[in-house]
Amino acid sequence: MVTWNLQGMRSHLLICNGGSCLKREGDEVTLAIREEIAKLGADRLIHTTRTRCNGRCEDACVVIAYPEGSWYKGITPETGRQLVRKMLTGERLEEKLVYAFEPTAAATGNSVEGRDKP
């Protein structure tokens, strides 16, 4: 198993590959994002991880960007490429933003209301 050197990484993308997201091109989204990162020479800036269910199945395909804590919904291969380009300029893909951890950031678009954890 390879252990990647994450020194210098600016962002980490968690790409959902759970059941609902796979039905909505989760694998293709993962490949498109990774191809865009490689194409732009950003391998040392953006790291990706395939995850299982992120708990937002109605928002499939879900991509989460850290450390900013931005959750994106309905990501397709093309919007995944756009997300990578936006991240490299310090921007968000606002039209796909569901949630951001920063108190002043307002998510745009419609999303499924979540349940509170017990």
Buried (B, 14 or more C-beta within 10 A) or exposed (E): EEEEEEEEBBBBBBBBBBEBBBEBBBBBBBBBBBBBBEEBEBEEBBBBEBBEBBEBBEBBBBBBBBEBEBBBBBBBBEBBBBBBBBBBEEEBBBEBBBBBEEEEBEBEEEBEEEEEEE
